[in-house]
Amino acid sequence: MITGYSVATLVVFIISISFVIYPVSIPTPRRIPNIPINLTTAPILAIAILWAAQCLDPAVIRGGIVGTDGVKPYNILILFFSLAYMAITLDITGILQSAAFWVSNKGGSNGWKLYSYFYIMLTILSILLGNDPVILSGTAFLIYYTKVAELNHISWLMSEFAAANTASMVLFVGNPTNVVICEGFNVNNAAFTAYTILPFIACSVFCFLALGGQYRNKKYVPRKLNHAADLDARSVLLDPIGACVGSFMLGSALILCLVVSFFGIDVWKISLPFATAKFIYDVAWDHYRFVRKMPMLGRGQTGPEDNGDGVPSDDFMLQDAQTSPDDKSRHRQPSLPMSTTENVDSFPDSDRTVVDNLPQSSGKVFVARWRSKGIALHKRLHAHFPTFFTALPRLPFALVPFAFSQFILIEALSYQGWMDVFGTWLIRATHGDMYRTIWLIGVLGVILCNISGTNIGATILLTKVVRAASPMLSDQTIRAAAIALAVASNIGAVSFTFSASLAGLLWRGILKQKGIIVTQATFAYWNVLPLVVMMIVGLSVVCAEMAVLY
């Protein structure tokens, strides 16, 4: 029964989602930082408001954290972070950059051949590693590559974004939404891949055709490139041993996760020990290289070839890897300056000036002193353990409060009776027909990715709705709805708003850091054709699969 509390809960939920899509910053008095209302804070504030208004109780909050109806949020986040750490530390070794250089050389000066090779490479890497690590590494590489080759960056970057997000539907670990679906619909992890592989192939092929159609003009993808130099793929492989170990551990973890899913074991119990082992290896290997004074990532003072945190910049790595056509046999290693530990305990110059100019009795001296010690300690640790301290800021920590908040808010909607209402509407719209359910859930999934706070929020919401309607649906229809939602939640990231996925927000942030501004209108304009094509083709393949199976 819908009450005033139910209406208030839905209104607060919608308002919180609007701030996720269009974040704002509340101005404050001078010297006090502005208060952001965004993806991280808006859902938490919504929960606080609903709790204060008695629209939810502690049991609802507990249900959103521990899980209900077979969906375990902590399971999903532990699994995702474990695999994300292994994938990001693998990327830090330079293996993804090396693969990109190798593909660039194979493509030669043929523009469409190179465009196709990059699309295939990004697709394969996204299947294995998930979309976030590929977007982290691939976006930075393509920005500098298109700059050096004097190419129109928009066609190459949009292709990368589409390829990475489409490929993430193959493995259950490719996207947090996949794990939500496997948990919520009790889909075996290996069976998930079996169901999604054909829709993925169809979506990926037709997405490339759609991209090729809209970028057919030579100003986007020229038929002939002006290649001034080849790229030495080995020069950017900063840690070959780490790349081999990381590939083995990530591959082993993925295979074991697929195997144990047949026995009903929570996959985080596999991924977490592997991530812990990888962390121990990273620390031990970095310590060994530090003690032996071996060149390694992150060791050295900030210089023209350093980006300020010990990681060689993409500009430098790209220039350093170039070889002229008459000197292709030359193998260049990136010049990694050796570590210096002298004077690390002293104040940085800026802090020393502040301290010297302040009265000794001032509390600012104490703050400045501890700040300088903290900076010095971080620099020492970063120089000693560069792999971990480079990977740490890349981990998607914003996902933790956002995901838990979304689970809690949707649990609050269920508590107030909205899931039963939505489930009834689903039955009335589809009359329990499997094919109608596929198309309705698929189209709604794509739309809700844009307006319900990323594809994670859309997936959680629709999973709950289908489960609420499950007493009136056949097992085949429920399974069909799950696969349609898997397709929609992944291709839905290739959509009209950046906030349709965390990958979109990450992608926009990287471009902004590099001085490239892609407006919301431009993003939507170039995504509309691939998205519509993939939605039609992908859901058609799901219908065909269900027709054959059932």
Backbone hydrogen bonds, N-H to C=O, Kabsch-Sander energy under -0.5 kcal/mol:
donor,donor_aa,acceptor,acceptor_aa,energy
7,V,3,T,-2.1
8,A,4,G,-2.4
9,T,5,Y,-2.3
10,L,6,S,-2.1
11,V,7,V,-2.4
12,V,8,A,-2.5
13,F,9,T,-2.1
14,I,10,L,-2.4
15,I,11,V,-2.4
16,S,12,V,-2.4
17,I,13,F,-1.9
18,S,14,I,-2.0
19,F,15,I,-1.5
20,V,16,S,-1.2
21,I,17,I,-2.1
22,Y,18,S,-2.8
24,V,37,I,-1.9
26,I,35,I,-3.3
32,I,29,P,-1.8
35,I,26,I,-2.3
37,I,24,V,-3.1
38,N,36,P,-0.6
42,A,38,N,-2.7
45,L,41,T,-2.5
46,A,42,A,-2.2
47,I,43,P,-2.1
48,A,44,I,-2.2
49,I,45,L,-2.4
50,L,46,A,-2.5
51,W,47,I,-2.5
52,A,48,A,-2.3
53,A,49,I,-1.9
54,Q,51,W,-1.3
55,C,50,L,-3.1
56,L,50,L,-0.8
60,V,57,D,-1.1
61,I,57,D,-1.5
62,R,58,P,-2.7
63,G,59,A,-2.3
64,G,60,V,-1.9
65,I,61,I,-1.1
65,I,62,R,-0.5
66,V,62,R,-3.3
67,G,62,R,-0.6
67,G,63,G,-1.4
68,T,71,V,-0.7
71,V,68,T,-2.1
72,K,70,G,-0.6
74,Y,65,I,-0.9
76,I,72,K,-1.9
77,L,73,P,-2.5
78,I,74,Y,-2.5
79,L,75,N,-2.2
80,F,76,I,-2.5
81,F,77,L,-2.7
82,S,78,I,-2.3
83,L,79,L,-2.2
84,A,80,F,-2.5
85,Y,81,F,-2.4
86,M,82,S,-1.7
87,A,83,L,-2.5
88,I,84,A,-2.8
89,T,85,Y,-2.5
90,L,86,M,-1.5
91,D,87,A,-2.0
92,I,88,I,-2.0
93,T,89,T,-0.8
93,T,90,L,-0.7
94,G,91,D,-1.9
95,I,90,L,-0.9
98,S,94,G,-2.5
99,A,95,I,-2.1
100,A,96,L,-2.1
101,F,97,Q,-2.1
102,W,98,S,-2.4
103,V,99,A,-2.4
104,S,100,A,-2.2
105,N,101,F,-2.1
106,K,102,W,-1.9
107,G,103,V,-2.2
108,G,104,S,-1.1
110,N,107,G,-1.3
111,G,109,S,-0.7
111,G,223,R,-1.5
114,L,110,N,-2.4
115,Y,111,G,-2.4
116,S,112,W,-2.2
117,Y,113,K,-2.4
118,F,114,L,-2.5
119,Y,115,Y,-1.9
120,I,116,S,-2.4
121,M,117,Y,-2.8
122,L,118,F,-2.7
123,T,119,Y,-1.9
124,I,120,I,-2.5
125,L,121,M,-2.6
126,S,122,L,-2.0
127,I,123,T,-1.8
128,L,124,I,-1.8
129,L,125,L,-3.0
130,G,126,S,-1.7
131,N,174,G,-1.0
134,V,130,G,-0.8
135,I,131,N,-2.6
136,L,132,D,-2.5
137,S,133,P,-2.2
138,G,134,V,-3.3
139,T,135,I,-1.5
140,A,136,L,-0.7
141,F,137,S,-2.0
142,L,138,G,-2.7
143,I,139,T,-2.2
144,Y,140,A,-1.7
145,Y,141,F,-2.8
146,T,142,L,-2.7
147,K,143,I,-1.3
148,V,144,Y,-2.5
149,A,145,Y,-2.8
150,E,147,K,-0.6
151,L,146,T,-2.9
153,H,151,L,-0.7
156,W,152,N,-0.8
157,L,153,H,-2.6
158,M,154,I,-2.4
159,S,155,S,-1.3
160,E,156,W,-2.0
161,F,157,L,-2.3
162,A,158,M,-2.2
163,A,159,S,-2.7
164,A,160,E,-2.5
165,N,161,F,-1.9
166,T,162,A,-2.1
167,A,163,A,-2.1
168,S,164,A,-0.8
169,M,166,T,-1.3
170,V,167,A,-1.6
174,G,171,L,-1.8
178,N,175,N,-1.1
179,V,175,N,-1.2
180,V,176,P,-1.9
181,I,177,T,-2.1
182,C,178,N,-2.5
183,E,179,V,-2.6
184,G,180,V,-3.2
185,F,181,I,-2.6
186,N,182,C,-0.5
187,V,182,C,-1.4
188,N,186,N,-0.5
192,F,188,N,-2.3
193,T,189,N,-1.2
194,A,190,A,-1.8
195,Y,191,A,-2.3
196,T,192,F,-2.1
197,I,193,T,-1.9
200,F,196,T,-2.4
201,I,197,I,-2.3
202,A,198,L,-2.4
203,C,199,P,-2.8
204,S,200,F,-3.2
205,V,201,I,-2.4
206,F,202,A,-2.4
207,C,203,C,-2.2
208,F,204,S,-2.0
209,L,205,V,-2.0
210,A,206,F,-2.3
211,L,207,C,-2.7
212,G,208,F,-2.8
213,G,209,L,-2.1
214,Q,210,A,-2.1
215,Y,211,L,-1.6
216,R,213,G,-0.9
220,Y,217,N,-1.9
221,V,217,N,-1.6
225,L,109,S,-3.4
227,H,225,L,-1.2
228,A,226,N,-0.8
230,D,323,T,-2.8
232,D,321,A,-4.0
233,A,231,L,-1.0
235,S,232,D,-0.8
236,V,232,D,-0.5
236,V,233,A,-0.8
237,L,234,R,-0.9
238,L,93,T,-0.9
238,L,236,V,-1.6
239,D,93,T,-1.7
243,A,239,D,-2.4
244,C,240,P,-2.1
245,V,241,I,-2.6
246,G,242,G,-2.9
247,S,243,A,-2.3
248,F,244,C,-2.2
249,M,245,V,-2.6
250,L,246,G,-2.5
251,G,247,S,-2.5
252,S,248,F,-2.5
253,A,249,M,-2.3
254,L,250,L,-2.3
255,I,251,G,-2.2
256,L,252,S,-2.6
257,C,253,A,-2.3
258,L,254,L,-1.8
259,V,255,I,-2.1
260,V,256,L,-3.0
261,S,257,C,-0.9
262,F,259,V,-1.5
263,F,260,V,-1.5
264,G,261,S,-0.9
265,I,260,V,-1.6
269,K,266,D,-1.4
270,I,267,V,-1.6
271,S,267,V,-2.5
272,L,268,W,-2.3
274,F,270,I,-1.5
275,A,271,S,-2.5
276,T,272,L,-2.5
277,A,273,P,-2.5
278,K,274,F,-2.3
279,F,275,A,-2.3
280,I,276,T,-2.4
281,Y,277,A,-2.4
282,D,278,K,-2.7
283,V,279,F,-2.4
284,A,280,I,-2.6
285,W,281,Y,-3.2
286,D,282,D,-2.3
287,H,283,V,-2.3
288,Y,284,A,-2.3
289,R,285,W,-2.2
290,F,286,D,-2.5
291,V,287,H,-2.7
292,R,288,Y,-2.2
293,K,290,F,-0.8
294,M,289,R,-2.9
298,G,310,G,-1.0
299,R,296,M,-1.7
300,G,298,G,-0.7
306,D,303,G,-1.7
307,N,311,V,-1.6
313,S,305,E,-0.9
317,M,313,S,-2.4
318,L,314,D,-2.5
319,Q,315,D,-2.4
320,D,316,F,-2.9
321,A,317,M,-1.4
322,Q,319,Q,-1.0
323,T,230,D,-3.3
327,D,324,S,-2.1
328,K,325,P,-0.6
330,R,327,D,-1.1
332,R,330,R,-0.6
336,L,334,P,-0.9
344,V,341,T,-1.2
346,S,343,N,-1.0
352,R,348,P,-2.8
353,T,349,D,-2.2
354,V,350,S,-1.7
355,V,351,D,-2.6
356,D,352,R,-2.7
357,N,353,T,-1.9
358,L,354,V,-0.8
358,L,355,V,-0.7
362,S,359,P,-1.6
365,V,362,S,-1.0
366,F,362,S,-0.6
367,V,363,G,-1.8
368,A,364,K,-2.8
369,R,365,V,-2.5
370,W,366,F,-2.2
371,R,367,V,-2.4
372,S,368,A,-2.5
373,K,369,R,-2.0
374,G,370,W,-2.3
375,I,371,R,-2.4
376,A,372,S,-2.5
377,L,373,K,-2.6
378,H,374,G,-2.3
379,K,375,I,-2.3
380,R,376,A,-2.2
381,L,377,L,-2.7
382,H,378,H,-2.7
383,A,379,K,-2.2
384,H,380,R,-1.9
385,F,381,L,-3.4
389,F,385,F,-1.9
390,T,386,P,-1.6
391,A,387,T,-2.0
392,L,388,F,-2.5
394,R,391,A,-1.0
395,L,391,A,-0.9
395,L,392,L,-1.1
397,F,395,L,-2.4
399,L,396,P,-1.7
400,V,397,F,-1.3
402,F,398,A,-1.4
403,A,399,L,-3.1
404,F,400,V,-2.2
405,S,401,P,-2.2
406,Q,402,F,-2.6
407,F,403,A,-2.4
408,I,404,F,-2.4
409,L,405,S,-2.9
410,I,406,Q,-2.5
411,E,407,F,-2.0
412,A,408,I,-2.0
413,L,409,L,-2.0
414,S,410,I,-2.0
415,Y,411,E,-2.4
416,Q,412,A,-1.8
417,G,414,S,-1.5
418,W,413,L,-2.6
421,V,417,G,-1.4
422,F,418,W,-2.9
423,G,419,M,-2.7
424,T,420,D,-2.1
425,W,421,V,-2.1
426,L,422,F,-2.2
427,I,423,G,-2.0
428,R,424,T,-2.3
429,A,425,W,-2.2
430,T,426,L,-2.0
431,H,427,I,-2.8
433,D,430,T,-2.2
437,T,433,D,-2.0
438,I,434,M,-2.1
439,W,435,Y,-2.0
440,L,436,R,-2.7
441,I,437,T,-2.7
442,G,438,I,-2.3
443,V,439,W,-2.6
444,L,440,L,-2.5
445,G,441,I,-2.4
446,V,442,G,-1.8
447,I,443,V,-2.3
448,L,444,L,-3.4
449,C,445,G,-1.5
450,N,446,V,-0.7
450,N,447,I,-1.2
451,I,447,I,-1.0
452,S,448,L,-2.1
454,T,449,C,-0.7
454,T,499,S,-0.7
455,N,500,A,-1.6
457,G,453,G,-1.0
458,A,454,T,-1.7
459,T,455,N,-2.1
460,I,456,I,-2.4
461,L,457,G,-2.3
462,L,458,A,-2.5
463,T,459,T,-2.3
464,K,460,I,-2.0
465,V,461,L,-2.0
466,V,462,L,-2.6
467,R,463,T,-2.1
468,A,464,K,-2.1
469,A,465,V,-1.6
470,S,466,V,-0.6
470,S,467,R,-0.6
472,M,469,A,-1.9
473,L,470,S,-1.5
478,I,474,S,-2.1
479,R,475,D,-2.3
480,A,476,Q,-2.4
481,A,477,T,-2.4
482,A,478,I,-1.9
483,I,479,R,-2.0
484,A,480,A,-2.4
485,L,481,A,-2.3
486,A,482,A,-1.8
487,V,483,I,-2.2
488,A,484,A,-2.5
489,S,485,L,-2.8
490,N,486,A,-1.0
491,I,487,V,-2.5
492,G,488,A,-1.9
493,A,490,N,-1.1
494,V,491,I,-1.3
495,S,493,A,-1.9
500,A,497,T,-1.5
501,S,498,F,-1.3
505,L,501,S,-1.5
506,L,502,L,-2.4
507,W,503,A,-2.7
508,R,504,G,-2.4
509,G,505,L,-2.1
510,I,506,L,-2.1
511,L,507,W,-2.1
512,K,508,R,-2.4
513,Q,509,G,-2.1
514,K,510,I,-1.6
515,G,512,K,-1.4
516,I,511,L,-3.0
517,I,515,G,-0.6
518,V,516,I,-0.6
519,T,517,I,-0.6
523,F,519,T,-2.5
524,A,520,Q,-2.3
525,Y,521,A,-2.5
526,W,522,T,-2.2
527,N,523,F,-1.0
528,V,524,A,-1.6
529,L,525,Y,-0.5
531,L,527,N,-2.6
532,V,528,V,-2.4
533,V,529,L,-2.4
534,M,530,P,-2.6
535,M,531,L,-2.6
536,I,532,V,-2.3
537,V,533,V,-2.6
538,G,534,M,-3.1
539,L,535,M,-2.1
540,S,536,I,-1.7
541,V,537,V,-2.2
542,V,538,G,-1.9
543,C,539,L,-2.2
544,A,540,S,-2.2
545,E,541,V,-2.7
546,M,542,V,-2.5
547,A,543,C,-2.2
548,V,544,A,-2.0
549,L,545,E,-2.7
550,Y,546,M,-2.8
